[in-house]
Amino acid sequence: MRPIGGRWNPRADFEENVLAHDPSIAPHRFADAIAAGDRFMDDFPGTPDYDDYHRVLLGRLGLRPTPELLARLRRDVHPSVVLELFPDVLDTLAELKRRGVRMAVVSDAWPDLPDLHDGLGIHDYFETYAISAVLGCEKPDPRMYHHASTGLGLKPSECLFVDDLPELVSAAMALGYEGRALSRKAPTEQAPTGQVPTEQAPRGQVASITSLTELLELF
């Protein structure tokens, strides 16, 4: 999935909610606050609490993080308000399930990821979730990968790990998993370091795909 508008954090309705609380905030100030939030994310050892993250942004905007405002910023909205699936996702998941491929999610994310997937109609394709905020570690920590394969009752060698960061795929392969790096860039664009097209990948290097539909060739 991807955020509508291209931004994961803060949520797409952040500005709307802040302005509803204090209409005097000048629109140009949001960029500075979001940059401060990005630095907070980068420096935090793990996945921070949403309220702590929002406190950083609100402090930059000169707003007091009242319980009411914090609650407004994390209030439940339907996932389709802020998120959308990539076009290749739903049909690919449905076909993999039809073929009997068992699937799990390994994600550096907050605990509500399964709920987001449910709202987007893909939760039932996955048997288990390995989520960083739940497990207390992030990829490439081996616990992330092993939690998923163990949850499926499979050995690493029986699993294929797919990620958009080649270095995380390499880490999985070092643990005995098969791996593919997903890059939705056009074929003429430069692939990330260490990522090569599947048919050109020497043993030990990360093979790449440009669409999830290419996974159907492997099952």
C-alpha positions in Angstrom: 0.0 0.0 0.0 1.0 3.6 -0.4 -0.1 6.9 1.2 -2.5 9.0 -0.8 -0.4 12.1 -1.7 2.9 10.2 -1.2 3.6 10.9 2.5 3.5 8.2 5.2 4.0 10.5 8.2 2.2 12.5 9.3 -1.0 11.1 8.1 -2.6 12.9 5.1 -5.2 14.6 7.2 -2.6 16.1 9.7 -2.8 19.7 8.4 -6.6 19.5 8.2 -6.9 18.4 11.8 -4.4 21.0 13.1 -6.1 23.8 11.3 -9.4 22.7 12.7 -7.9 23.1 16.1 -6.1 26.4 15.4 -6.9 28.1 12.0 -4.1 30.7 12.7 -1.3 28.3 11.8 0.3 29.5 8.6 0.4 26.8 5.9 4.1 27.3 5.2 5.0 26.3 8.8 3.9 22.7 8.3 7.0 21.8 6.2 9.3 22.7 9.0 7.3 20.7 11.5 7.2 17.6 9.3 10.9 17.8 8.8 11.4 17.9 12.6 9.2 14.8 12.8 11.3 13.1 10.1 14.4 13.7 12.1 12.7 12.4 15.2 11.8 9.2 13.3 15.3 8.8 12.0 16.9 9.1 15.4 14.5 7.0 17.3 15.7 3.4 18.1 12.7 1.5 16.9 9.1 2.5 16.2 8.0 5.5 18.3 4.6 6.0 19.8 2.3 8.0 17.6 1.6 10.6 20.4 5.3 11.2 21.0 5.8 11.7 17.3 2.8 14.1 17.1 4.2 16.0 20.2 7.3 16.8 18.2 5.3 18.2 15.3 3.0 20.2 17.5 5.8 21.6 19.5 7.4 22.9 16.3 4.1 24.5 15.4 4.0 26.2 18.8 0.9 24.2 19.8 0.3 22.5 23.2 -0.3 18.8 22.7 -3.5 18.6 24.6 -5.1 15.1 25.0 -8.0 16.3 22.8 -5.7 17.4 20.0 -3.6 14.2 20.2 -6.7 12.1 20.1 -7.9 14.0 17.1 -4.7 13.4 15.2 -4.9 9.6 15.7 -8.7 9.3 15.6 -9.9 6.4 13.5 -10.6 7.0 9.9 -11.3 4.5 7.2 -7.9 3.4 5.7 -9.1 4.4 2.2 -9.1 8.0 3.4 -5.4 8.1 3.6 -4.1 4.9 1.9 -4.4 3.1 -1.4 -3.2 -0.2 -2.8 -0.7 -0.4 -5.7 -2.6 -1.6 -8.8 -0.8 -4.9 -8.9 -1.5 -6.0 -5.3 -5.1 -7.3 -5.1 -5.1 -9.5 -8.2 -1.7 -10.9 -7.3 -2.6 -11.8 -3.7 -5.8 -13.4 -4.9 -4.0 -15.5 -7.4 -1.3 -16.6 -5.0 -3.9 -17.6 -2.5 -5.8 -19.5 -5.2 -2.6 -21.4 -5.9 -2.2 -22.3 -2.2 0.7 -20.0 -1.5 0.7 -19.1 2.2 1.6 -15.5 3.1 2.8 -13.4 6.0 3.7 -9.7 6.5 7.1 -8.6 7.8 6.9 -4.8 8.3 8.5 -2.0 10.3 5.2 -0.5 11.3 2.8 0.4 14.1 0.5 -2.3 15.7 -2.5 -1.1 13.7 -1.1 -2.4 10.4 -3.5 -5.5 10.3 -6.5 -3.1 10.8 -5.3 -1.0 7.9 -5.0 -4.0 5.7 -8.5 -5.1 6.7 -9.9 -1.7 5.7 -8.2 -2.1 2.3 -9.5 -5.6 1.8 -6.2 -7.6 2.0 -5.9 -8.7 5.6 -7.4 -12.2 5.0 -4.6 -13.1 2.6 -2.1 -13.1 5.4 -1.8 -15.8 8.1 0.5 -13.9 10.4 2.2 -10.6 10.9 5.7 -9.7 12.1 5.4 -6.0 13.1 8.3 -4.0 14.5 6.3 -2.1 17.1 4.9 -5.4 18.5 8.2 -7.4 18.4 10.4 -4.6 19.6 12.9 -4.9 16.8 13.2 -3.9 13.1 14.4 -5.5 9.9 17.1 -6.8 9.4 16.9 -8.2 12.9 16.5 -12.0 12.3 13.6 -12.1 14.8 11.5 -10.2 12.3 12.0 -12.8 9.5 11.8 -15.8 11.8 8.6 -14.7 13.5 6.8 -14.8 10.1 8.2 -18.1 8.9 7.6 -19.7 12.3 4.1 -18.4 12.2 3.5 -20.1 8.9 5.1 -23.3 10.2 7.7 -23.2 7.4 11.5 -23.3 7.2 13.4 -20.3 5.9 14.3 -22.3 2.8 10.6 -22.8 2.1 9.9 -19.0 2.1 10.4 -16.2 -0.4 10.9 -12.7 1.2 10.0 -9.6 -0.9 11.0 -6.1 0.1 11.6 -2.8 -1.7 15.0 -2.4 0.0 17.6 -4.8 -1.4 19.7 -4.7 1.7 16.8 -6.2 3.7 16.4 -8.9 1.1 20.1 -9.7 1.4 19.7 -10.0 5.1 16.9 -12.5 4.6 18.9 -14.5 2.1 21.8 -14.7 4.6 19.3 -16.4 6.9 18.4 -19.0 4.3 15.3 -17.4 2.7 14.8 -16.9 -1.0 14.5 -13.3 -1.9 13.4 -10.7 -4.4 13.7 -6.9 -4.3 10.7 -5.1 -5.6 11.5 -1.9 -7.6 8.5 -0.4 -9.4 10.9 2.0 -11.3 10.8 1.8 -15.1 13.2 -0.8 -16.6 15.4 2.0 -18.0 16.0 3.5 -14.5 19.0 2.6 -12.4 18.4 -0.3 -10.0 19.6 0.2 -6.4 23.0 -1.0 -5.5 23.3 -4.8 -5.4 19.9 -5.3 -7.2 19.9 -6.8 -10.6 17.2 -8.2 -12.9 16.2 -11.7 -12.0 17.5 -13.4 -15.1 20.9 -11.7 -14.6 21.3 -12.3 -10.9 24.4 -14.4 -9.9 24.1 -16.6 -6.9 24.2 -14.6 -3.7 23.0 -11.3 -5.3 19.6 -9.9 -5.0 17.3 -10.5 -7.9 14.8 -7.8 -8.7 11.2 -7.6 -9.9 9.3 -4.6 -11.1 5.8 -5.8 -10.3 4.3 -8.2 -7.8 2.7 -10.0 -10.8 6.2 -11.4 -11.6 5.9 -13.5 -8.4 3.3 -15.6 -10.1 6.1 -17.0 -12.3 7.7 -18.6 -9.2 4.7 -20.5 -8.0 
